[in-house]
Amino acid sequence: MRGRVRLGAYPSAAAHLFPFLFERAAQRFPGVELVPCEGSTRELEAALRHGELDLAVRPVLPIAGGDVLTCRPLWHEPLVAVVAADARPIGGVFRLADLANRPLITVGENTGSGPEHHQTPLAFEQAGISPNVVFHTNRPQTMVAMVRRGIAVGVTNALDMTTANTAGVHLVPISDLPSGREVALWWRTDRTPSTAHDAVRALVAECGPPDFSGLDRSR
């Protein structure tokens, strides 16, 4: 088998997937060239639409527009609160209502559109809560740095935090968000996949979900 597969992923998913994929692809499919790319959720969607990527790993939300893209679910990432070392809650968990009046940092772009379609704002909306979001970031270390200084509480997907230096903060489960964020593998429906594309899709599924068993990480 020979071929070239351009695979995109958001950064924390790339950290989980890419080492496994490169190792296994080299062992099983030495004739397949795997071309990796990192990007935000919206950037990955645009790259798929413009033919710049063959496959992309991105969250189901924000919803991809149109009907040219399809996906296969991969895993669910729990959402967690990121708090300063001296702000760990009694009982070790938060509910969304506990975060309602706190200044929050969440995942997303600091633009006039986009963040409202991410999982975190939607979770608050579905609970009838208007969060006090003071900043959006796609950089886990920015969130950690601001939380560590007590500026705000972070709310993000757990995988982001497993790839960050969390010294000086706690990751706290949010009890009324059991399923968290759904992540899927995306591709175009209007193009016939090659055998190389099918092989890489199978490897992505084989890699499996990240391990969140050690979610309550205290440093």
C-alpha positions as CSV (number, residue, x, y, z in Angstrom):
1,M,0.0,0.0,0.0
2,R,1.2,3.5,-0.9
3,G,-0.3,6.9,-0.4
4,R,-0.3,10.2,1.3
5,V,-2.7,11.1,4.1
6,R,-3.0,14.7,5.5
7,L,-4.3,14.4,9.1
8,G,-5.2,17.4,11.2
9,A,-6.0,17.6,14.9
10,Y,-6.4,20.2,17.6
11,P,-3.3,20.3,19.8
12,S,-4.2,18.2,22.8
13,A,-5.7,15.5,20.5
14,A,-2.5,15.6,18.4
15,A,-0.4,15.0,21.5
16,H,-2.5,11.9,22.3
17,L,-2.8,10.5,18.7
18,F,0.3,11.5,16.7
19,P,3.0,9.5,18.5
20,F,0.8,6.3,18.3
21,L,-0.1,6.9,14.6
22,F,3.4,7.6,13.4
23,E,4.8,4.5,15.2
24,R,2.1,2.2,14.0
25,A,1.9,3.5,10.5
26,A,5.7,3.1,10.1
27,Q,5.4,-0.5,11.3
28,R,2.3,-1.6,9.3
29,F,2.2,0.8,6.3
30,P,5.7,1.9,5.5
31,G,4.5,3.1,2.0
32,V,2.0,5.5,3.5
33,E,3.2,9.1,4.1
34,L,1.4,10.6,7.1
35,V,1.3,14.4,7.0
36,P,0.3,15.9,10.3
37,C,-1.3,19.3,11.0
38,E,-2.5,21.1,14.1
39,G,-5.2,23.7,14.2
40,S,-8.3,25.0,16.0
41,T,-11.7,23.4,15.6
42,R,-12.7,26.0,13.0
43,E,-9.4,25.9,11.2
44,L,-9.6,22.1,10.8
45,E,-13.1,22.4,9.4
46,A,-12.0,25.0,6.9
47,A,-9.0,22.9,5.9
48,L,-11.2,19.9,5.2
49,R,-13.7,21.9,3.2
50,H,-10.9,23.5,1.1
51,G,-9.2,20.1,0.4
52,E,-6.1,20.9,2.5
53,L,-6.7,17.9,4.8
54,D,-8.0,14.4,4.2
55,L,-8.9,13.6,7.8
56,A,-9.3,15.7,10.9
57,V,-9.9,15.0,14.6
58,R,-12.0,17.8,16.2
59,P,-14.9,18.2,18.6
60,V,-18.4,17.7,17.3
61,L,-19.1,21.2,18.6
62,P,-19.0,23.8,17.1
63,I,-21.3,22.1,14.6
64,A,-19.7,21.8,11.1
65,G,-21.9,23.6,8.6
66,G,-23.3,22.0,5.4
67,D,-23.5,18.4,4.4
68,V,-20.2,17.8,2.8
69,L,-18.5,16.6,6.0
70,T,-19.2,13.5,8.0
71,C,-17.7,12.0,11.2
72,R,-17.1,8.9,13.3
73,P,-17.3,9.4,17.1
74,L,-14.0,8.7,18.9
75,W,-14.3,9.6,22.6
76,H,-15.9,11.9,25.2
77,E,-13.7,14.3,27.1
78,P,-15.0,15.4,30.6
79,L,-15.0,19.1,31.2
80,V,-13.1,20.2,34.3
81,A,-12.8,23.3,36.4
82,V,-9.2,24.5,36.9
83,V,-8.7,26.3,40.2
84,A,-5.8,27.8,42.2
85,A,-4.1,25.5,44.7
86,D,-5.9,27.1,47.6
87,A,-9.4,27.1,46.0
88,R,-10.2,23.4,45.9
89,P,-13.9,22.8,46.8
90,I,-15.0,20.9,49.8
91,G,-16.1,17.5,48.5
92,G,-13.7,17.6,45.6
93,V,-16.2,18.4,42.9
94,F,-18.1,21.4,41.5
95,R,-21.5,21.8,40.0
96,L,-22.2,24.4,37.3
97,A,-24.1,26.5,39.8
98,D,-21.0,26.7,42.0
99,L,-19.2,28.5,39.1
100,A,-22.0,30.8,38.0
101,N,-20.7,33.9,39.9
102,R,-17.0,33.4,39.4
103,P,-14.9,35.0,36.7
104,L,-14.3,32.2,34.2
105,I,-11.8,31.5,31.4
106,T,-13.1,29.0,28.8
107,V,-12.0,27.5,25.5
108,G,-12.6,29.4,22.4
109,E,-11.6,32.4,20.3
110,N,-11.8,36.0,21.6
111,T,-14.0,37.1,18.7
112,G,-17.6,38.2,18.3
113,S,-18.6,34.8,17.2
114,G,-17.8,31.2,17.9
115,P,-17.5,30.6,21.7
116,E,-21.2,30.4,22.2
117,H,-21.2,27.2,20.1
118,H,-18.5,25.5,22.2
119,Q,-19.4,22.8,24.7
120,T,-18.7,24.9,27.8
121,P,-21.1,27.9,27.1
122,L,-23.7,25.4,25.8
123,A,-23.5,23.5,29.1
124,F,-24.2,26.6,31.1
125,E,-27.0,27.7,28.8
126,Q,-28.7,24.3,29.1
127,A,-28.5,24.6,32.8
128,G,-30.1,28.1,32.7
129,I,-27.0,29.8,33.9
130,S,-25.3,32.9,32.5
131,P,-21.6,32.5,33.2
132,N,-19.2,35.4,33.8
133,V,-16.7,34.6,31.1
134,V,-13.9,37.1,31.2
135,F,-11.6,35.5,28.6
136,H,-11.5,32.8,26.0
137,T,-8.2,31.0,25.1
138,N,-7.1,28.0,23.0
139,R,-3.9,27.8,24.9
140,P,-4.0,25.6,28.0
141,Q,-0.9,27.1,29.5
142,T,-2.4,30.6,29.3
143,M,-5.4,29.3,31.2
144,V,-3.2,27.7,33.9
145,A,-1.1,30.9,34.3
146,M,-4.1,33.0,34.9
147,V,-5.8,30.5,37.2
148,R,-2.6,30.1,39.2
149,R,-2.5,33.8,40.0
150,G,-6.2,33.7,41.2
151,I,-7.5,35.8,38.3
152,A,-10.2,33.4,37.3
153,V,-11.4,29.8,37.3
154,G,-10.8,27.8,34.1
155,V,-13.4,25.5,32.5
156,T,-12.0,23.3,29.8
157,N,-11.8,19.8,28.4
158,A,-9.7,17.4,30.5
159,L,-7.4,16.4,27.6
160,D,-6.1,20.0,27.3
161,M,-5.0,19.9,30.9
162,T,-3.3,16.5,30.7
163,T,-0.9,18.0,28.2
164,A,-0.2,21.2,30.2
165,N,2.0,21.9,33.2
166,T,-0.6,22.1,36.0
167,A,1.8,22.9,38.8
168,G,0.0,25.2,41.3
169,V,-3.5,24.4,40.2
170,H,-6.1,21.7,40.8
171,L,-8.3,20.0,38.2
172,V,-11.8,19.5,39.7
173,P,-14.5,17.4,38.1
174,I,-17.9,19.1,37.3
175,S,-20.5,16.6,38.6
176,D,-23.4,17.6,36.4
177,L,-21.4,17.4,33.1
178,P,-20.9,13.6,33.0
179,S,-20.4,13.2,29.2
180,G,-18.4,16.3,28.5
181,R,-17.2,17.1,25.0
182,E,-17.6,14.6,22.1
183,V,-14.6,14.2,19.8
184,A,-14.8,12.7,16.3
185,L,-12.8,11.9,13.2
186,W,-14.0,13.9,10.2
187,W,-13.7,13.6,6.5
188,R,-15.4,14.7,3.2
189,T,-18.3,12.7,1.9
190,D,-17.9,13.8,-1.7
191,R,-14.5,12.1,-2.2
192,T,-13.7,8.4,-2.5
193,P,-11.2,7.4,0.2
194,S,-8.1,5.7,-0.8
195,T,-6.9,2.5,0.9
196,A,-4.3,4.7,2.7
197,H,-7.0,6.9,4.0
198,D,-9.0,3.8,5.2
199,A,-5.8,2.5,6.9
200,V,-5.2,5.7,8.8
201,R,-8.9,5.9,9.9
202,A,-8.6,2.4,11.3
203,L,-5.4,3.4,13.2
204,V,-7.1,6.4,14.7
205,A,-9.9,4.2,16.0
206,E,-7.4,1.6,17.2
207,C,-5.5,4.2,19.3
208,G,-8.6,4.5,21.6
209,P,-9.6,7.3,24.0
210,P,-7.3,9.1,26.3
211,D,-7.0,7.9,29.9
212,F,-8.9,10.2,32.3
213,S,-8.7,7.9,35.3
214,G,-6.3,10.2,37.1
215,L,-8.5,13.3,36.5
216,D,-8.2,14.8,40.0
217,R,-4.6,16.0,39.4
218,S,-3.3,18.1,42.3
219,R,0.1,19.7,42.3
